[in-house]
Amino acid sequence: MSLTYREIKDQYNALVKTFDYIAERKDDILSFYRKANPQSLVCLGSGSSYCLCLSAELTAQIRLGTPTTSFTAGDLMLNYKDYDKVLESSLLLAPSRSGNTSEVLMAVEKSRNIAEIAVLGVVCTENSKMAQIADLTLELPWAFDESVCQTRSVVNLYAANLLILAYLSNDGQLIEDIKTAIETGNKFMSQWEEGLEKVANCDWSNAIVLADGEISGLAGEGALAITEIARVPGRYYHLLDVRHGPMVMIDHNSLAIVGLTEMGFEYQRDLINDLLKKGATVITYSEMPFPALPGVKLQVSSGQKLGAAARGLHFIFLPQILAYYKAKQKKVNPDQPEGLSAWIEL
């Protein structure tokens, strides 16, 4: 059995451990934050981790009310002197599967040369290089992915970021939403996997992932997973923004994965109709079931309200499992994409 498949299917089991672990470290996190007393947050990552940073950036602004900026590690490593005012008196949040990615480590070190910053690392390994340089490191080794492409690691890092920000903002509802998403995750996968496998076996050769709000960065990771695992071009756009240019590239070879919300449904329905007119295969995700949408291949729902951020813990399963089954259909190895490494060491 593929490592990628096993890791996808294990992610909610791992999330139980992550939820409990972050709860156990709550006092450490709060004490660290109070001592740092940051004026802003900076989220730092590469590849999948950068996608998670974009979601954390919006969550921090919405729930904590703190100015937050995301950087790719390579950008900050090369151009750190340009960002001195952004970095000063900030807390730098660095989610990372390995904790050993060179760009991330070098970006932290260079940032410390020009600004007073506190560093919080969240990693899926023990005794990483990040743990040696961060002021506080949270370690989730049960979430580590052996595959080159991240699935279980991504979901657990996303949840860890959310839980950290929920505790910092005293957002009990978000914590409960995360707990519910985790508890129902295995059932959700079992309910929808067969239908998603059938969609993966349809005749499409490129994919777009459309979503808004706090899951938007995570949706970008979903598009990246399709690219890496299935070797199929995957792109992410905000929901209605896809009309502003990218629509020209959508045709009968396209799969559209659409994350729906309850607000402004008529506008979302009209967008789906436009995608269908272009010939795209369309599937949707929503928390609660929507009325049948003519022409839509599959309407996936969690069957319960999870909230704007925790819904991502179910939504990400769609592009992940689609990527796996598309790789299987194409007879390419989902665990070892050509030319990719699990992390970069310069």
C-alpha contacts under 8 A as a table, 3 or more apart, distances in Angstrom:
res1	aa1	res2	aa2	distance
1	M	5	Y	7.18
1	M	6	R	7.24
2	S	5	Y	5.20
2	S	6	R	6.38
2	S	334	P	7.37
2	S	335	D	6.83
3	L	6	R	5.12
3	L	7	E	6.08
3	L	146	E	7.08
3	L	147	S	6.01
3	L	335	D	6.21
4	T	7	E	5.14
4	T	8	I	6.14
4	T	147	S	5.87
4	T	149	C	7.61
4	T	151	T	7.31
4	T	324	Y	7.36
4	T	334	P	6.47
4	T	335	D	5.70
5	Y	8	I	5.16
5	Y	9	K	6.21
5	Y	321	I	7.74
5	Y	324	Y	6.84
6	R	9	K	5.17
6	R	10	D	6.08
7	E	10	D	5.03
7	E	11	Q	6.14
7	E	145	D	6.68
7	E	151	T	6.60
7	E	152	R	5.46
8	I	11	Q	5.50
8	I	151	T	5.76
8	I	152	R	5.60
8	I	317	F	7.70
8	I	320	Q	7.30
8	I	321	I	7.39
9	K	12	Y	7.43
9	K	186	N	7.75
9	K	189	M	7.79
10	D	13	N	5.37
10	D	14	A	6.32
10	D	152	R	7.01
11	Q	14	A	5.09
11	Q	15	L	6.12
11	Q	143	A	7.37
11	Q	151	T	7.67
11	Q	152	R	4.64
11	Q	153	S	7.82
11	Q	155	V	6.95
11	Q	156	N	7.34
12	Y	15	L	4.78
12	Y	16	V	6.53
12	Y	182	I	5.69
12	Y	183	E	7.70
12	Y	185	G	5.73
12	Y	186	N	6.39
13	N	16	V	5.47
13	N	17	K	7.24
14	A	17	K	5.39
14	A	18	T	6.41
14	A	142	W	6.14
14	A	143	A	5.80
14	A	152	R	7.68
14	A	156	N	7.29
15	L	18	T	4.80
15	L	19	F	5.95
15	L	143	A	7.83
15	L	155	V	7.85
15	L	156	N	5.82
15	L	159	A	7.63
15	L	182	I	6.44
16	V	19	F	5.26
16	V	20	D	6.37
16	V	182	I	6.71
16	V	183	E	7.91
17	K	20	D	5.23
17	K	21	Y	5.96
17	K	142	W	7.73
18	T	21	Y	5.01
18	T	22	I	6.10
18	T	140	L	6.64
18	T	156	N	6.70
18	T	159	A	7.82
18	T	160	A	6.88
19	F	22	I	5.51
19	F	23	A	6.30
19	F	159	A	7.75
19	F	160	A	7.41
19	F	163	L	7.65
19	F	179	K	7.46
20	D	23	A	5.10
20	D	24	E	6.22
21	Y	24	E	5.02
21	Y	25	R	6.31
22	I	25	R	4.98
22	I	26	K	6.05
22	I	138	L	7.98
22	I	160	A	6.90
22	I	163	L	6.95
22	I	164	I	7.32
23	A	26	K	5.09
24	E	27	D	7.57
25	R	28	D	5.25
25	R	29	I	6.21
26	K	29	I	5.13
26	K	30	L	6.19
26	K	164	I	7.84
26	K	167	Y	6.95
27	D	30	L	5.15
27	D	31	S	5.96
28	D	31	S	5.17
28	D	32	F	6.00
29	I	32	F	5.15
29	I	33	Y	6.17
29	I	164	I	7.32
29	I	168	L	7.94
30	L	33	Y	5.12
30	L	34	R	6.14
30	L	167	Y	7.56
30	L	168	L	6.47
31	S	34	R	5.19
31	S	35	K	6.14
32	F	35	K	5.22
32	F	36	A	6.11
32	F	136	L	7.44
33	Y	36	A	5.09
33	Y	37	N	5.92
33	Y	38	P	7.41
33	Y	168	L	7.87
34	R	37	N	5.07
36	A	91	L	7.18
36	A	118	A	6.18
38	P	41	L	7.09
38	P	89	S	5.43
38	P	90	S	4.87
38	P	91	L	5.58
38	P	118	A	7.93
39	Q	66	T	7.47
39	Q	67	P	7.64
39	Q	89	S	5.69
39	Q	90	S	5.67
39	Q	91	L	7.89
40	S	66	T	5.81
40	S	67	P	5.03
40	S	68	T	5.76
40	S	89	S	6.93
40	S	90	S	4.75
40	S	91	L	6.43
41	L	57	E	7.99
41	L	66	T	6.93
41	L	67	P	6.33
41	L	68	T	4.58
41	L	69	T	6.47
41	L	90	S	5.28
41	L	91	L	4.85
41	L	92	L	5.91
41	L	93	L	7.21
42	V	57	E	7.89
42	V	68	T	5.62
42	V	69	T	4.93
42	V	70	S	5.68
42	V	71	F	7.40
42	V	87	L	7.16
42	V	90	S	6.50
42	V	91	L	6.08
42	V	92	L	4.66
42	V	93	L	6.12
43	C	50	Y	7.93
43	C	53	C	5.27
43	C	54	L	7.74
43	C	56	A	7.40
43	C	57	E	6.72
43	C	68	T	7.43
43	C	69	T	6.18
43	C	70	S	4.55
43	C	71	F	6.27
43	C	92	L	5.77
43	C	93	L	4.79
43	C	94	A	5.98
44	L	49	S	7.73
44	L	50	Y	6.44
44	L	53	C	6.39
44	L	70	S	5.92
44	L	71	F	5.16
44	L	72	T	5.94
44	L	73	A	5.79
44	L	92	L	6.96
44	L	93	L	6.17
44	L	94	A	4.94
44	L	95	P	7.22
44	L	104	V	7.09
45	G	48	S	7.65
45	G	49	S	4.71
45	G	50	Y	4.15
45	G	51	C	7.83
45	G	52	L	7.95
45	G	53	C	6.58
45	G	71	F	6.79
45	G	72	T	5.31
45	G	73	A	5.24
45	G	94	A	6.07
45	G	95	P	6.46
45	G	96	S	6.89
45	G	104	V	6.39
46	S	49	S	5.24
46	S	50	Y	4.76
46	S	51	C	7.96
46	S	72	T	5.40
46	S	73	A	5.56
46	S	74	G	7.35
46	S	103	E	7.77
46	S	104	V	7.29
47	G	50	Y	5.30
47	G	51	C	6.66
47	G	72	T	7.86
48	S	51	C	5.15
48	S	52	L	6.53
48	S	150	Q	7.36
48	S	154	V	7.04
48	S	221	E	5.65
48	S	224	L	7.47
49	S	52	L	5.01
49	S	53	C	6.25
49	S	95	P	5.98
49	S	96	S	5.95
49	S	97	R	7.83
49	S	154	V	7.38
50	Y	53	C	4.81
50	Y	54	L	6.47
50	Y	70	S	7.59
50	Y	71	F	7.26
50	Y	72	T	5.89
51	C	54	L	5.29
51	C	55	S	6.82
51	C	217	G	4.69
51	C	218	L	5.82
51	C	220	G	6.04
51	C	221	E	5.53
52	L	55	S	5.24
52	L	56	A	6.20
52	L	95	P	7.76
52	L	154	V	7.65
52	L	157	L	7.64
52	L	158	Y	6.02
52	L	217	G	5.66
52	L	218	L	5.70
52	L	221	E	7.47
53	C	56	A	4.92
53	C	57	E	5.90
53	C	70	S	5.96
53	C	71	F	7.96
53	C	95	P	7.63
53	C	217	G	7.12
54	L	57	E	5.08
54	L	58	L	6.62
54	L	70	S	6.13
54	L	216	S	7.53
54	L	217	G	4.77
54	L	218	L	7.80
55	S	58	L	5.43
55	S	59	T	6.27
55	S	214	E	5.21
55	S	215	I	5.84
55	S	216	S	6.16
55	S	217	G	4.49
55	S	218	L	6.25
56	A	59	T	4.97
56	A	60	A	5.95
56	A	158	Y	7.86
56	A	161	N	6.37
56	A	162	L	7.01
56	A	214	E	7.50
57	E	60	A	5.31
57	E	61	Q	6.40
57	E	68	T	5.48
57	E	69	T	6.18
57	E	70	S	6.38
58	L	61	Q	5.15
58	L	62	I	6.08
58	L	68	T	7.67
58	L	213	G	7.53
58	L	214	E	5.86
59	T	62	I	5.13
59	T	63	R	5.79
59	T	64	L	7.52
59	T	162	L	7.46
59	T	165	L	7.46
59	T	214	E	5.88
59	T	309	A	7.61
60	A	63	R	5.45
60	A	64	L	4.97
60	A	65	G	6.41
60	A	66	T	6.15
60	A	67	P	7.77
60	A	68	T	6.76
60	A	165	L	6.37
61	Q	64	L	5.64
61	Q	65	G	4.55
61	Q	66	T	5.11
61	Q	67	P	6.03
61	Q	68	T	6.36
62	I	65	G	5.66
63	R	165	L	7.53
63	R	166	A	7.55
63	R	169	S	6.19
63	R	171	D	7.57
64	L	165	L	7.04
64	L	168	L	7.14
64	L	169	S	5.09
69	T	86	V	7.92
71	F	75	D	6.66
71	F	76	L	6.32
72	T	75	D	5.41
72	T	76	L	6.53
73	A	76	L	5.24
73	A	77	M	5.92
73	A	103	E	5.29
73	A	104	V	4.94
73	A	107	A	5.96
74	G	77	M	5.03
74	G	78	L	6.15
74	G	103	E	5.36
74	G	104	V	7.32
74	G	107	A	7.31
75	D	78	L	5.36
75	D	79	N	5.80
75	D	80	Y	7.54
76	L	79	N	5.19
76	L	80	Y	4.75
76	L	83	Y	7.73
76	L	107	A	5.54
76	L	111	S	7.86
77	M	80	Y	5.76
77	M	103	E	6.22
77	M	104	V	7.48
77	M	106	M	5.95
77	M	107	A	4.06
77	M	108	V	7.78
77	M	110	K	6.69
77	M	111	S	7.96
78	L	107	A	7.81
79	N	82	D	5.68
79	N	83	Y	7.24
80	Y	83	Y	5.32
80	Y	84	D	6.80
80	Y	107	A	7.36
80	Y	110	K	6.76
80	Y	111	S	6.16
81	K	84	D	5.65
81	K	114	I	7.26
83	Y	86	V	5.22
83	Y	87	L	6.20
84	D	87	L	5.14
84	D	88	E	6.07
84	D	111	S	7.78
84	D	114	I	6.36
84	D	115	A	6.38
85	K	88	E	5.41
86	V	90	S	7.69
87	L	90	S	5.50
87	L	111	S	7.18
87	L	115	A	6.05
87	L	116	E	7.60
87	L	117	I	6.92
88	E	115	A	4.83
88	E	116	E	5.57
88	E	117	I	6.49
89	S	115	A	7.04
89	S	116	E	5.35
89	S	117	I	5.47
89	S	118	A	7.90
90	S	116	E	7.24
90	S	117	I	5.14
90	S	118	A	6.60
91	L	117	I	5.70
91	L	118	A	4.79
91	L	119	V	5.87
91	L	120	L	7.27
92	L	117	I	6.73
92	L	118	A	6.01
92	L	119	V	4.75
92	L	120	L	6.08
93	L	119	V	6.16
93	L	120	L	4.95
93	L	121	G	6.07
93	L	122	V	7.70
94	A	104	V	7.78
94	A	119	V	7.47
94	A	120	L	6.22
94	A	121	G	4.83
94	A	122	V	6.14
95	P	99	G	7.98
95	P	121	G	5.93
95	P	122	V	4.59
95	P	123	V	5.93
95	P	157	L	6.41
95	P	161	N	7.81
96	S	99	G	5.21
96	S	100	N	7.99
96	S	101	T	7.84
96	S	121	G	7.54
96	S	122	V	6.14
96	S	123	V	4.86
96	S	124	C	6.93
96	S	157	L	7.63
97	R	123	V	5.20
97	R	124	C	4.79
97	R	125	T	7.01
97	R	144	F	6.46
97	R	145	D	7.76
97	R	153	S	6.18
97	R	154	V	7.77
97	R	157	L	7.90
98	S	101	T	6.80
98	S	123	V	6.15
98	S	124	C	5.96
98	S	125	T	5.83
98	S	128	S	7.05
98	S	144	F	7.81
98	S	343	W	7.11
99	G	121	G	7.81
99	G	122	V	7.85
99	G	123	V	5.45
99	G	124	C	7.35
99	G	125	T	6.92
99	G	128	S	5.27
99	G	129	K	5.99
99	G	130	M	4.92
99	G	131	A	7.40
100	N	104	V	7.82
100	N	105	L	7.10
100	N	128	S	6.16
100	N	129	K	5.44
100	N	130	M	6.34
100	N	343	W	7.53
100	N	345	E	7.40
101	T	104	V	5.59
101	T	105	L	6.44
101	T	343	W	5.75
101	T	344	I	5.30
101	T	345	E	5.72
102	S	105	L	5.21
102	S	106	M	5.98
102	S	344	I	6.24
102	S	345	E	4.88
102	S	346	L	5.73
103	E	106	M	5.21
103	E	107	A	5.88
103	E	344	I	7.76
103	E	345	E	7.77
103	E	346	L	7.62
104	V	107	A	5.10
104	V	108	V	6.29
105	L	108	V	5.24
105	L	109	E	6.34
105	L	129	K	7.66
105	L	130	M	6.64
106	M	109	E	5.07
106	M	110	K	6.02
107	A	110	K	5.23
107	A	111	S	5.98
108	V	111	S	5.16
108	V	112	R	6.29
108	V	119	V	7.91
109	E	112	R	5.26
109	E	113	N	6.68
110	K	113	N	5.16
110	K	114	I	7.15
111	S	114	I	5.60
111	S	115	A	6.05
111	S	117	I	7.74
112	R	115	A	5.27
112	R	116	E	6.27
112	R	117	I	6.42
118	A	134	A	7.70
118	A	135	D	6.34
119	V	134	A	4.97
119	V	135	D	5.27
119	V	136	L	6.65
120	L	134	A	5.88
120	L	135	D	6.12
120	L	136	L	5.02
120	L	137	T	5.76
120	L	138	L	7.82
121	G	130	M	6.50
121	G	131	A	7.01
121	G	134	A	6.00
121	G	135	D	7.94
121	G	136	L	6.30
121	G	137	T	4.52
121	G	138	L	6.19
122	V	137	T	5.74
122	V	138	L	4.77
122	V	139	E	6.09
122	V	140	L	7.65
122	V	157	L	7.15
122	V	160	A	7.70
123	V	126	E	7.80
123	V	128	S	7.99
123	V	130	M	7.95
123	V	137	T	7.36
123	V	138	L	6.29
123	V	139	E	5.08
123	V	140	L	6.02
123	V	141	P	7.65
123	V	157	L	7.63
124	C	139	E	5.58
124	C	140	L	4.32
124	C	141	P	4.48
124	C	142	W	7.10
124	C	143	A	5.75
124	C	144	F	4.96
124	C	153	S	6.87
125	T	128	S	6.30
125	T	139	E	5.94
125	T	140	L	6.17
125	T	141	P	4.53
125	T	144	F	6.61
126	E	131	A	7.98
126	E	139	E	6.02
126	E	140	L	7.71
126	E	141	P	6.31
127	N	131	A	6.12
127	N	132	Q	7.62
128	S	131	A	5.22
128	S	132	Q	6.87
129	K	132	Q	5.13
129	K	133	I	6.82
130	M	133	I	5.39
130	M	134	A	5.82
130	M	137	T	7.52
131	A	134	A	5.46
131	A	135	D	7.99
131	A	136	L	7.40
131	A	137	T	5.50
134	A	137	T	6.18
140	L	143	A	5.69
140	L	144	F	7.27
141	P	144	F	5.38
143	A	152	R	5.91
143	A	153	S	5.03
143	A	156	N	6.37
144	F	152	R	7.15
144	F	153	S	5.45
145	D	148	V	7.47
145	D	149	C	7.74
145	D	150	Q	6.10
145	D	151	T	7.14
145	D	152	R	6.34
145	D	153	S	5.82
147	S	150	Q	6.81
147	S	335	D	4.90
147	S	336	Q	6.82
147	S	342	A	7.31
148	V	335	D	5.91
148	V	336	Q	5.86
148	V	337	P	7.22
148	V	340	L	7.15
148	V	341	S	6.08
148	V	342	A	4.32
149	C	225	A	7.02
149	C	228	E	6.66
149	C	229	I	6.58
149	C	334	P	7.95
149	C	335	D	6.80
149	C	336	Q	7.82
149	C	337	P	7.94
149	C	342	A	6.68
150	Q	153	S	5.68
150	Q	154	V	5.83
150	Q	225	A	7.58
151	T	154	V	5.22
151	T	155	V	6.46
151	T	225	A	7.86
151	T	320	Q	6.87
152	R	155	V	5.33
152	R	156	N	6.26
153	S	156	N	5.25
153	S	157	L	6.04
154	V	157	L	5.21
154	V	158	Y	6.04
155	V	158	Y	5.10
155	V	159	A	6.20
155	V	313	L	6.53
155	V	316	I	7.72
156	N	159	A	5.05
156	N	160	A	6.02
157	L	160	A	4.95
157	L	161	N	6.13
158	Y	161	N	5.24
158	Y	162	L	6.31
158	Y	218	L	7.80
159	A	162	L	5.02
159	A	163	L	6.08
159	A	178	I	7.40
159	A	310	A	7.91
159	A	313	L	7.48
160	A	163	L	5.08
160	A	164	I	6.09
161	N	164	I	5.22
161	N	165	L	6.28
162	L	165	L	5.23
162	L	166	A	5.94
162	L	309	A	7.72
163	L	166	A	4.85
163	L	167	Y	6.11
163	L	174	L	7.90
163	L	175	I	6.48
164	I	167	Y	5.34
164	I	168	L	6.22
165	L	168	L	4.96
165	L	169	S	6.02
166	A	169	S	5.20
166	A	170	N	5.72
166	A	171	D	4.80
166	A	172	G	6.99
166	A	174	L	6.27
166	A	175	I	6.41
167	Y	170	N	4.88
167	Y	171	D	6.35
167	Y	172	G	7.75
168	L	171	D	7.83
171	D	174	L	5.58
171	D	175	I	6.72
172	G	175	I	5.11
172	G	176	E	6.31
173	Q	176	E	5.08
173	Q	177	D	6.10
174	L	177	D	4.96
174	L	178	I	6.17
174	L	307	G	7.41
174	L	309	A	7.69
174	L	310	A	7.12
175	I	178	I	5.19
175	I	179	K	6.26
176	E	179	K	5.02
176	E	180	T	6.19
177	D	180	T	5.13
177	D	181	A	6.21
177	D	306	L	5.17
177	D	307	G	6.52
177	D	310	A	5.85
178	I	181	A	5.12
178	I	182	I	6.22
178	I	306	L	7.44
178	I	310	A	5.16
178	I	313	L	7.84
179	K	182	I	5.19
179	K	183	E	6.15
180	T	183	E	5.11
180	T	184	T	6.17
180	T	306	L	7.27
181	A	184	T	5.36
181	A	185	G	5.80
181	A	306	L	6.65
181	A	310	A	6.59
181	A	311	R	7.13
181	A	313	L	6.45
181	A	314	H	6.92
182	I	185	G	5.06
182	I	186	N	7.97
182	I	313	L	7.55
183	E	186	N	7.49
184	T	187	K	5.49
184	T	188	F	6.15
185	G	188	F	5.00
185	G	189	M	6.28
185	G	313	L	7.92
185	G	314	H	6.72
186	N	189	M	5.17
186	N	190	S	6.26
187	K	190	S	5.11
187	K	191	Q	6.08
188	F	191	Q	5.19
188	F	192	W	6.40
188	F	302	S	6.53
188	F	314	H	7.44
189	M	192	W	5.50
189	M	193	E	5.60
189	M	317	F	7.46
190	S	193	E	5.67
190	S	194	E	7.80
191	Q	194	E	7.56
192	W	195	G	5.49
192	W	196	L	6.22
192	W	300	V	6.98
193	E	196	L	5.12
193	E	197	E	6.09
193	E	321	I	7.39
194	E	197	E	5.09
194	E	198	K	6.47
195	G	198	K	5.21
195	G	199	V	6.47
195	G	298	L	7.24
196	L	199	V	4.95
196	L	200	A	6.16
196	L	298	L	7.81
196	L	318	L	7.22
196	L	321	I	7.23
196	L	322	L	6.21
197	E	200	A	5.00
197	E	201	N	6.39
197	E	321	I	7.48
197	E	322	L	6.46
197	E	325	Y	5.90
198	K	201	N	5.17
198	K	202	C	6.66
199	V	202	C	5.23
199	V	297	K	7.48
199	V	298	L	7.86
199	V	322	L	7.46
200	A	322	L	5.23
200	A	323	A	7.45
200	A	325	Y	5.73
200	A	326	K	5.11
200	A	329	Q	7.89
201	N	325	Y	7.24
201	N	326	K	6.38
201	N	329	Q	6.45
203	D	253	N	6.87
204	W	207	A	7.69
204	W	252	H	7.30
204	W	253	N	4.46
204	W	254	S	5.38
204	W	255	L	6.04
204	W	281	T	7.60
205	S	232	V	6.08
205	S	233	P	7.41
205	S	253	N	5.36
205	S	254	S	6.23
205	S	255	L	7.69
206	N	232	V	5.57
206	N	233	P	4.99
206	N	234	G	6.02
206	N	253	N	6.30
206	N	254	S	4.97
206	N	255	L	6.26
207	A	223	A	7.27
207	A	226	I	7.61
207	A	232	V	7.31
207	A	233	P	6.31
207	A	234	G	4.75
207	A	235	R	6.39
207	A	254	S	5.41
207	A	255	L	4.56
207	A	256	A	5.84
207	A	257	I	7.58
208	I	223	A	6.70
208	I	234	G	5.66
208	I	235	R	4.79
208	I	236	Y	5.58
208	I	237	Y	7.35
208	I	254	S	7.32
208	I	255	L	6.26
208	I	256	A	4.94
208	I	257	I	6.26
209	V	219	A	6.29
209	V	220	G	7.19
209	V	222	G	7.11
209	V	223	A	5.94
209	V	234	G	7.51
209	V	235	R	6.23
209	V	236	Y	4.73
209	V	237	Y	6.44
209	V	256	A	5.99
209	V	257	I	4.81
209	V	258	V	6.17
209	V	259	G	7.92
210	L	219	A	7.13
210	L	236	Y	5.93
210	L	237	Y	5.18
210	L	238	H	5.44
210	L	239	L	4.81
210	L	242	V	7.79
210	L	256	A	7.32
210	L	257	I	6.10
210	L	258	V	4.86
210	L	259	G	5.98
211	A	215	I	6.92
211	A	216	S	5.47
211	A	219	A	6.41
211	A	236	Y	7.99
211	A	237	Y	6.90
211	A	238	H	5.25
211	A	239	L	5.09
211	A	258	V	6.32
211	A	259	G	4.84
211	A	260	L	7.22
212	D	215	I	6.41
212	D	216	S	4.99
212	D	238	H	5.37
212	D	239	L	6.06
212	D	259	G	7.55
213	G	216	S	5.51
213	G	308	A	6.99
213	G	309	A	7.89
214	E	217	G	7.17
214	E	308	A	6.26
214	E	309	A	5.25
215	I	218	L	5.08
215	I	219	A	6.01
215	I	308	A	7.29
215	I	309	A	5.95
215	I	311	R	7.69
215	I	312	G	5.44
216	S	219	A	4.96
216	S	220	G	6.41
216	S	238	H	7.14
217	G	220	G	5.05
217	G	221	E	6.57
218	L	221	E	4.94
218	L	222	G	6.39
218	L	312	G	7.02
218	L	316	I	7.07
219	A	222	G	4.83
219	A	223	A	6.49
219	A	236	Y	6.63
219	A	316	I	6.85
220	G	223	A	5.16
220	G	224	L	6.32
220	G	235	R	7.16
220	G	236	Y	5.05
220	G	237	Y	7.76
221	E	224	L	4.86
221	E	225	A	6.09
222	G	225	A	5.06
222	G	226	I	6.48
222	G	316	I	6.09
222	G	319	P	5.15
222	G	320	Q	6.46
223	A	226	I	5.25
223	A	227	T	6.43
223	A	234	G	4.51
223	A	235	R	5.17
223	A	236	Y	5.79
223	A	319	P	6.91
224	L	227	T	5.02
224	L	228	E	6.10
224	L	234	G	6.06
224	L	235	R	7.27
225	A	228	E	5.14
225	A	229	I	5.65
225	A	230	A	7.72
225	A	234	G	7.85
225	A	319	P	6.96
225	A	320	Q	6.22
225	A	323	A	6.62
226	I	229	I	5.49
226	I	230	A	5.38
226	I	231	R	6.79
226	I	232	V	6.06
226	I	233	P	7.08
226	I	234	G	5.66
226	I	319	P	6.37
226	I	320	Q	6.90
226	I	322	L	7.44
226	I	323	A	4.67
227	T	230	A	5.82
227	T	231	R	4.81
227	T	232	V	4.78
227	T	233	P	4.98
227	T	234	G	5.08
227	T	323	A	7.87
228	E	231	R	5.37
228	E	232	V	7.51
228	E	337	P	6.53
229	I	323	A	5.73
229	I	324	Y	6.38
229	I	327	A	6.45
229	I	333	N	7.81
229	I	334	P	4.81
229	I	335	D	7.21
229	I	337	P	6.64
230	A	323	A	5.07
230	A	324	Y	6.45
230	A	326	K	5.67
230	A	327	A	4.23
230	A	330	K	7.72
230	A	332	V	7.20
230	A	334	P	6.50
231	R	327	A	7.33
231	R	337	P	7.82
237	Y	241	D	6.55
237	Y	242	V	5.82
238	H	241	D	5.21
238	H	242	V	6.44
239	L	242	V	6.11
239	L	258	V	7.42
239	L	259	G	7.76
239	L	268	Q	7.82
240	L	243	R	6.12
240	L	244	H	7.99
240	L	268	Q	7.46
240	L	271	L	7.04
241	D	244	H	5.35
242	V	245	G	6.53
242	V	246	P	5.29
242	V	247	M	5.70
243	R	246	P	6.27
243	R	247	M	5.12
244	H	247	M	6.99
245	G	248	V	6.12
246	P	249	M	5.70
246	P	250	I	7.23
247	M	250	I	5.31
247	M	275	L	7.95
250	I	253	N	7.50
250	I	254	S	5.81
250	I	275	L	7.50
250	I	278	K	6.38
250	I	279	G	7.73
250	I	280	A	6.70
251	D	254	S	5.50
251	D	278	K	5.07
251	D	279	G	5.06
251	D	280	A	5.42
252	H	278	K	6.69
252	H	279	G	4.12
252	H	280	A	4.83
252	H	281	T	7.14
253	N	279	G	7.64
253	N	280	A	6.59
253	N	281	T	7.94
254	S	279	G	7.65
254	S	280	A	4.93
254	S	281	T	6.23
255	L	280	A	5.68
255	L	281	T	4.76
255	L	282	V	5.91
255	L	283	I	7.82
256	A	275	L	7.77
256	A	280	A	6.59
256	A	281	T	6.13
256	A	282	V	4.79
256	A	283	I	6.31
257	I	282	V	6.21
257	I	283	I	5.18
257	I	284	T	5.77
257	I	285	Y	7.59
257	I	318	L	7.99
257	I	319	P	7.70
258	V	282	V	7.38
258	V	283	I	6.25
258	V	284	T	4.64
258	V	285	Y	6.21
259	G	284	T	5.87
259	G	285	Y	4.91
259	G	286	S	6.25
259	G	315	F	7.54
260	L	265	F	7.78
260	L	268	Q	7.14
260	L	284	T	6.69
260	L	285	Y	5.92
260	L	286	S	5.19
261	T	264	G	7.70
261	T	265	F	7.00
261	T	286	S	6.41
261	T	287	E	7.82
262	E	265	F	5.88
264	G	267	Y	5.64
264	G	268	Q	6.75
265	F	268	Q	5.02
265	F	269	R	6.05
266	E	269	R	5.04
266	E	270	D	6.22
267	Y	270	D	5.12
267	Y	271	L	6.31
268	Q	271	L	5.04
268	Q	272	I	6.30
269	R	272	I	5.08
269	R	273	N	6.34
269	R	293	L	7.87
270	D	273	N	5.06
270	D	274	D	6.33
271	L	274	D	4.99
271	L	275	L	6.29
272	I	275	L	5.03
272	I	276	L	6.20
272	I	282	V	7.46
273	N	276	L	5.03
273	N	277	K	6.15
274	D	277	K	5.06
274	D	278	K	6.44
275	L	278	K	5.17
275	L	279	G	6.69
275	L	280	A	5.68
275	L	282	V	7.42
276	L	279	G	5.05
276	L	280	A	5.25
276	L	281	T	6.95
276	L	282	V	7.04
276	L	295	G	6.95
276	L	296	V	7.92
277	K	280	A	7.45
281	T	296	V	7.25
281	T	297	K	6.59
282	V	295	G	7.77
282	V	296	V	5.21
282	V	297	K	5.70
282	V	298	L	7.33
283	I	296	V	5.80
283	I	297	K	5.46
283	I	298	L	4.81
283	I	299	Q	5.80
283	I	300	V	7.49
284	T	296	V	7.62
284	T	298	L	6.50
284	T	299	Q	4.89
284	T	300	V	5.87
285	Y	299	Q	6.13
285	Y	300	V	4.72
285	Y	301	S	5.47
285	Y	315	F	6.64
286	S	289	P	6.44
286	S	290	F	7.46
286	S	299	Q	7.88
286	S	300	V	6.50
286	S	301	S	4.78
286	S	302	S	6.74
287	E	301	S	5.17
287	E	302	S	4.82
287	E	303	G	5.87
287	E	304	Q	5.64
287	E	305	K	5.47
287	E	306	L	6.61
287	E	311	R	6.89
288	M	301	S	5.65
288	M	302	S	6.14
288	M	303	G	4.76
288	M	304	Q	5.49
288	M	305	K	6.48
289	P	299	Q	7.75
289	P	300	V	7.59
289	P	301	S	5.47
289	P	302	S	7.74
289	P	303	G	6.35
290	F	293	L	7.92
290	F	299	Q	7.96
292	A	299	Q	7.85
293	L	296	V	5.74
296	V	299	Q	7.01
302	S	305	K	7.69
302	S	314	H	7.21
305	K	311	R	8.00
306	L	309	A	7.70
306	L	310	A	5.59
306	L	311	R	5.16
307	G	310	A	5.67
307	G	311	R	5.88
308	A	311	R	5.96
308	A	312	G	7.73
309	A	312	G	5.87
310	A	313	L	5.65
310	A	314	H	7.86
311	R	314	H	5.63
311	R	315	F	6.20
312	G	315	F	4.74
312	G	316	I	5.88
313	L	316	I	6.03
313	L	317	F	7.48
314	H	317	F	5.66
314	H	318	L	7.75
315	F	318	L	5.86
315	F	319	P	7.99
316	I	319	P	5.96
316	I	320	Q	6.39
317	F	320	Q	5.09
317	F	321	I	5.97
318	L	321	I	5.65
318	L	322	L	6.05
319	P	322	L	5.03
319	P	323	A	5.89
320	Q	323	A	5.20
320	Q	324	Y	6.41
321	I	324	Y	4.99
321	I	325	Y	6.23
322	L	325	Y	5.31
322	L	326	K	5.96
323	A	326	K	5.13
323	A	327	A	6.10
324	Y	327	A	5.18
324	Y	328	K	6.29
324	Y	334	P	6.33
325	Y	328	K	4.86
325	Y	329	Q	6.11
326	K	329	Q	4.95
326	K	330	K	6.17
327	A	330	K	5.06
327	A	331	K	5.95
327	A	332	V	5.25
327	A	333	N	6.73
327	A	334	P	5.93
328	K	331	K	4.92
328	K	332	V	6.26
328	K	333	N	7.47
328	K	334	P	7.57
329	Q	332	V	7.91
333	N	336	Q	5.77
333	N	337	P	6.59
334	P	337	P	6.40
336	Q	340	L	7.55
337	P	340	L	5.80
341	S	344	I	6.57
